[in-house]
């Protein structure tokens, strides 16, 4: 009898200890994407514009794995990792685009280290204030179609609803060179770059949401990669409007601050993104954008500023060649590279398209035009006009295959003579691309 009581007592203690573990939820999510390219400008790192350009084929893949340790609906730890590979590997001197048999796991016999950390942050709802708080390495996107910043950064942000108003406050430290070898003697926190965020959304009714924001960058690093300015203020307004079959998302923002102690920043940007339902399973998409530019490189700066050239996007354009594609993974570039502001010359763009579905088939076709907002000393600011199309098929609910093609008619700003061009190459061939894609999400 005593032995039975001991066994029953041990079983009860074991069950009691296991309750928290049993209540814990483990969530796994992720994606896999394969991309194959035949093109006369893409090489998997950046684009090459030149006369008599030949074409070539390369392939790449990306997998993302997300694990969420969920204690309850009010408390969870989010982790997110990424694995990228070029078929055959990528390594060597990326500046001159030479390759060696090393660099990522796509090389012979694999084994290379290529696991990247995207996110590690705590996400919880404060039981005292009802505020949602995120602390750690987390994603953040601006309210202006990511033309200012879309990136993963270390920091903290708090979001709380007050009736129809949603308020968000955030602080992110995205660069810290205080302990760099070139900063001998500096204390921690002396050479840093911080982003401060204040965003509000007001739901006027079920069809109209109005937004306003203030972003502030304090850059004490002296490093151009952290933003080519010392201090930046950005104020803006935006909206999300539904009117019948149409959806409109207009936005406008003004930037001011100090490029240096003697030169100020006075820049602005505006645009609209939208769509109109057409038929039972299609819609017409459109987008327009203007980012101010500067017609010189000295004095006060009038060109639109971002946090980093590789962390800005305009996916609403639905382009592949003249604006980086929102579908791209490692080959995320365009005829102007990743710098949408064209080295402070600005950007003007008009884009339109149509997408629809028929059963398990999906398709889209788009056209777009882009140019710089300002031209310098005889330059031609025309980037070019692109047409593209894509068709795909859903093999499973969460897996699809597709094929896409794109062609761009280059403007003289990229293919004219040396006095006309602001980039590209003399008499550069018009770029084109064929893409095949396999996409799986879970």
C-alpha positions in Angstrom: 0.0 0.0 0.0 2.8 2.4 0.9 4.5 1.6 -2.4 1.3 2.4 -4.3 0.9 5.7 -2.5 4.4 6.7 -3.3 3.9 5.8 -7.0 0.6 7.7 -7.1 2.2 10.7 -5.4 5.1 10.7 -7.8 2.7 10.5 -10.8 0.7 13.4 -9.4 3.8 15.6 -9.0 4.9 14.6 -12.5 1.5 15.6 -14.0 1.5 18.9 -12.0 5.0 19.8 -13.3 4.0 18.9 -16.8 1.0 21.3 -16.9 3.0 24.4 -18.0 4.8 22.4 -20.7 1.5 21.0 -22.0 -0.1 24.5 -22.1 2.9 25.7 -24.1 2.4 25.9 -27.9 5.1 25.5 -30.5 4.4 27.1 -33.8 6.4 26.5 -37.0 6.0 28.5 -40.1 8.2 29.3 -43.2 8.6 29.3 -46.9 10.8 28.0 -49.7 11.3 29.7 -53.0 13.2 28.6 -56.1 14.0 31.2 -58.8 15.6 30.5 -62.2 16.7 33.4 -64.5 17.6 33.7 -68.1 18.6 37.3 -68.6 21.1 39.7 -70.3 21.6 41.8 -67.1 21.0 39.7 -64.0 24.0 37.7 -62.6 22.7 37.0 -59.1 24.5 39.9 -57.4 23.7 43.1 -59.4 22.8 44.1 -62.9 25.1 44.7 -65.8 24.1 47.1 -68.5 26.3 47.1 -71.6 26.5 47.1 -75.4 26.1 43.7 -77.0 25.2 42.1 -73.7 25.0 38.3 -73.8 22.5 36.3 -71.8 23.1 33.7 -69.2 21.1 31.4 -66.8 21.5 31.2 -63.0 19.3 29.8 -60.2 18.9 30.5 -56.6 16.8 29.5 -53.6 15.7 30.9 -50.3 14.1 29.1 -47.3 12.8 30.9 -44.2 12.0 29.0 -40.9 10.0 30.6 -38.1 9.6 29.1 -34.7 7.3 30.8 -32.2 7.3 29.7 -28.5 3.8 30.7 -27.4 3.0 30.7 -23.7 -0.4 32.3 -24.3 -2.1 34.7 -26.6 -0.4 37.5 -24.5 3.1 36.2 -24.5 5.4 34.6 -27.1 9.0 34.5 -28.3 9.4 34.9 -32.1 12.4 33.6 -33.9 13.0 33.7 -37.7 15.9 32.4 -39.7 16.9 32.4 -43.4 19.0 30.2 -45.7 20.0 31.5 -49.1 21.9 29.6 -51.8 23.0 30.2 -55.3 23.1 27.1 -57.4 26.8 26.5 -57.7 27.6 28.8 -54.8 28.5 32.4 -54.5 31.8 33.8 -53.2 34.9 35.7 -54.2 35.1 39.4 -54.8 31.5 40.7 -55.1 32.7 44.1 -56.1 34.1 42.8 -59.4 31.6 39.9 -59.5 34.2 37.1 -59.7 33.3 33.8 -58.2 35.2 31.1 -56.3 34.1 27.6 -55.3 33.0 28.8 -51.9 30.6 31.3 -50.3 27.3 29.6 -49.6 25.8 26.1 -49.3 25.2 25.9 -53.1 28.8 24.7 -53.7 30.1 21.2 -54.3 29.2 19.0 -51.3 27.4 21.9 -49.6 28.4 22.3 -45.9 28.9 26.0 -46.0 27.5 28.1 -43.2 24.6 30.1 -44.5 22.0 30.3 -41.7 21.0 34.0 -41.2 19.2 35.4 -38.2 16.3 37.6 -39.2 14.3 38.0 -36.0 14.5 37.2 -32.3 12.1 39.2 -30.2 9.7 39.0 -27.3 6.1 39.9 -28.1 3.7 40.4 -25.2 0.6 42.3 -24.1 1.1 44.2 -20.9 -1.5 43.0 -18.3 -1.4 46.4 -16.6 -1.8 48.9 -19.6 -3.0 46.6 -22.4 -0.2 47.8 -24.6 1.4 45.4 -27.0 5.2 45.4 -26.7 7.9 44.0 -28.9 11.5 43.9 -27.7 14.5 42.6 -29.7 15.5 42.0 -33.3 12.3 42.6 -35.2 10.9 43.7 -38.6 9.7 47.3 -39.1 8.2 49.1 -42.1 7.3 52.8 -42.6 3.8 53.9 -43.5 5.0 55.2 -47.0 5.1 52.0 -49.1 8.6 51.3 -47.6 10.2 54.1 -49.6 12.0 55.3 -46.4 12.7 52.0 -44.6 11.8 48.3 -44.5 14.2 46.3 -42.4 14.9 44.0 -39.5 16.4 46.0 -36.6 17.1 45.7 -32.9 14.9 47.9 -30.7 11.6 48.1 -28.9 8.1 49.3 -29.9 4.8 49.7 -28.1 1.4 49.7 -29.7 -1.9 50.6 -28.0 -5.5 51.3 -29.2 -7.5 54.2 -27.8 -10.9 53.6 -29.4 -10.6 54.4 -33.1 -7.0 55.5 -32.7 -4.0 53.2 -32.8 -0.7 54.7 -31.5 2.7 53.2 -32.0 6.0 54.4 -30.4 9.3 52.8 -31.2 13.1 53.1 -30.8 15.6 51.2 -32.9 19.4 51.1 -32.8 20.4 50.0 -36.2 24.1 50.8 -36.1 26.7 51.0 -33.3 30.4 51.7 -34.2 31.4 52.7 -30.7 33.6 49.7 -30.1 35.0 49.5 -33.7 38.7 49.3 -34.1 38.7 52.7 -35.8 36.9 54.3 -32.8 39.6 53.6 -30.1 38.7 55.1 -26.8 35.1 55.7 -27.6 32.6 54.6 -25.0 29.6 52.5 -25.8 26.8 54.6 -27.3 29.0 57.4 -28.5 29.0 56.4 -32.2 25.5 55.1 -32.9 22.6 55.5 -35.3 19.1 55.5 -33.8 15.6 55.6 -35.3 12.7 57.0 -33.2 9.2 56.3 -34.5 5.8 57.8 -33.7 2.9 56.5 -35.8 -0.8 57.0 -35.4 -3.8 55.6 -37.3 -7.4 56.9 -37.0 -10.2 54.7 -38.2 -12.7 57.4 -39.4 -15.1 54.6 -40.3 -15.0 51.1 -41.7 -13.9 52.4 -45.1 -11.5 55.2 -44.3 -8.3 55.1 -42.1 -6.2 58.2 -41.7 -2.5 58.1 -40.6 0.1 60.6 -39.4 3.7 59.9 -38.4 7.0 61.4 -37.2 10.3 59.7 -37.7 13.6 60.9 -36.4 17.1 59.6 -37.2 20.0 60.5 -34.9 23.2 59.5 -36.7 26.4 59.9 -34.7 28.5 57.2 -36.5 30.0 59.3 -39.2 29.4 56.3 -41.5 27.6 56.9 -44.8 26.0 53.5 -44.7 24.1 54.6 -41.7 22.4 57.4 -43.6 24.4 60.2 -45.4 23.3 62.8 -42.8 23.7 63.7 -39.2 20.1 64.3 -38.2 16.8 63.7 -40.1 13.2 64.6 -39.2 10.4 63.2 -41.3 6.7 64.1 -40.9 4.0 62.6 -43.1 0.3 61.8 -43.6 -1.2 58.7 -45.3 -4.6 57.2 -45.8 -6.3 53.9 -46.7 -9.6 54.5 -48.5 -12.2 52.1 -49.8 -14.7 53.6 -52.2 -17.0 51.0 -53.9 -14.8 48.7 -56.0 -11.7 50.9 -55.6 -9.0 51.1 -52.9 -6.7 54.1 -52.6 -3.7 54.6 -50.5 -2.3 58.1 -50.9 0.7 59.4 -48.9 3.0 62.4 -48.6 5.9 63.2 -46.4 8.4 66.1 -45.8 12.0 65.7 -44.6 14.2 68.2 -42.9 17.4 68.1 -40.9 21.2 68.4 -41.2 23.2 66.7 -43.9 26.3 68.3 -42.3 26.8 71.2 -39.8 26.7 73.6 -42.7 24.2 72.0 -45.1 20.5 71.3 -44.4 18.0 68.8 -45.8 14.7 69.9 -47.3 13.1 67.0 -49.2 9.7 65.5 -49.9 7.9 62.6 -51.4 4.4 61.7 -52.4 2.4 59.1 -54.2 -0.6 56.9 -54.4 -1.2 53.2 -54.7 -4.5 51.6 -55.5 -6.6 49.1 -57.3 -10.1 48.7 -58.8 -11.9 45.4 -58.9 -12.6 44.2 -62.5 -14.9 41.3 -63.0 -15.4 38.5 -60.5 -11.7 37.6 -60.0 -9.5 40.4 -61.3 -8.4 43.9 -60.5 -6.6 46.8 -62.1 -3.6 48.1 -60.2 -2.0 51.5 -60.4 0.7 53.4 -58.6 2.4 56.7 -58.8 5.4 58.1 -56.9 7.5 61.2 -56.7 10.7 61.5 -54.6 12.4 64.9 -54.7 15.9 65.2 -56.1 18.8 67.6 -56.3 20.3 69.0 -59.5 23.7 69.4 -57.8 25.9 67.7 -55.2 26.9 70.7 -53.1 25.1 72.9 -50.6 21.7 72.1 -49.0 20.2 68.7 -49.9 16.9 68.5 -51.6 17.0 64.8 -52.5 14.7 62.3 -50.7 16.6 60.5 -47.9 16.4 56.9 -46.7 18.1 54.9 -44.0 20.0 52.7 -46.4 19.9 52.2 -50.2 19.4 48.4 -49.7 16.5 48.7 -47.3 14.0 50.7 -49.4 11.3 49.3 -51.7 8.4 50.1 -53.9 6.7 46.8 -54.5 3.5 48.4 -55.6 5.2 49.1 -59.0 5.1 45.4 -59.9 8.2 45.7 -62.0 11.1 43.4 -62.5 13.7 45.5 -64.3 13.3 49.3 -63.8 12.3 49.0 -60.1 13.4 46.0 -57.9 10.8 43.3 -57.9 8.8 42.4 -54.8 9.0 38.8 -55.8 12.8 38.6 -56.0 15.0 37.1 -53.4 18.8 37.1 -53.9 18.6 38.9 -57.2 16.8 41.8 -55.6 18.1 44.7 -57.9 17.2 46.6 -61.1 18.7 48.7 -63.8 19.2 51.4 -61.2 20.5 49.0 -58.6 18.8 49.3 -55.2 19.0 53.1 -54.8 15.5 54.2 -55.7 16.5 57.8 -55.3 19.2 57.6 -58.0 22.1 59.1 -55.9 19.8 61.9 -54.7 18.5 62.8 -58.2 15.0 61.7 -57.1 12.4 59.5 -58.8 9.3 59.9 -60.8 7.2 56.8 -61.7 3.9 55.7 -63.2 2.8 52.1 -63.1 -0.3 50.1 -64.0 -1.3 46.5 -64.4 -4.0 43.9 -64.2 -4.0 40.6 -62.3 -6.6 37.9 -62.0 -7.3 34.2 -61.4 -9.2 31.5 -63.3 -9.5 28.4 -61.1 -6.0 27.4 -60.0 -4.4 29.6 -62.7 -3.2 33.1 -61.7 -1.8 35.8 -64.1 -0.8 39.4 -64.3 0.5 41.9 -66.8 2.1 45.3 -66.0 3.6 48.4 -67.6 5.7 51.1 -65.9 7.7 54.3 -66.6 10.4 55.8 -64.5 12.8 58.8 -64.6 14.8 60.9 -62.2 13.1 63.9 -60.7 16.1 66.1 -61.4 18.9 66.2 -64.0 22.4 67.4 -63.6 24.6 69.2 -66.1 23.2 68.0 -69.4 22.0 64.6 -68.2 19.0 62.8 -69.5 16.9 61.5 -66.5 14.9 58.9 -68.4 15.3 55.5 -66.9 13.0 53.6 -69.2 9.7 51.9 -69.8 9.0 48.2 -68.8 6.4 45.7 -69.8 6.1 42.3 -68.1 3.7 39.4 -67.6 3.4 36.3 -65.4 1.3 33.2 -65.4 1.2 30.6 -62.7 -0.6 27.5 -61.4 -1.4 26.4 -57.8 -0.3 22.8 -57.6 -1.4 22.7 -54.0 -3.1 25.1 -51.6 0.2 26.3 -50.4 2.5 25.6 -53.4 2.6 27.3 -56.8 4.7 27.4 -59.9 5.0 30.3 -62.3 6.8 31.7 -65.3 7.4 35.4 -66.0 8.9 37.6 -68.7 10.0 41.3 -68.7 11.5 43.7 -71.3 12.6 47.3 -70.7 13.1 50.0 -73.3 16.0 52.0 -71.7 16.0 55.7 -71.7 19.1 57.8 -72.6 19.8 58.3 -68.9 21.1 54.7 -68.9 22.0 53.9 -72.5 22.8 57.3 -74.2 26.2 58.8 -74.7 28.5 59.6 -71.8 27.3 63.2 -71.4 23.6 62.1 -71.3 23.9 59.2 -68.9 23.7 59.3 -65.1 24.3 55.5 -65.0 24.3 52.4 -67.2 26.6 52.3 -70.2 27.0 53.8 -73.7 24.5 52.3 -76.1 23.5 49.7 -73.5 21.2 46.9 -74.8 17.6 47.0 -73.6 17.4 44.6 -70.7 15.2 41.5 -70.6 14.5 38.6 -68.3 12.7 35.2 -68.2 11.9 33.8 -64.7 10.7 30.5 -63.5 9.6 30.2 -59.9 8.5 27.5 -57.3 7.0 28.9 -54.1 5.9 27.0 -51.0 4.6 28.4 -47.7 3.6 26.7 -44.5 
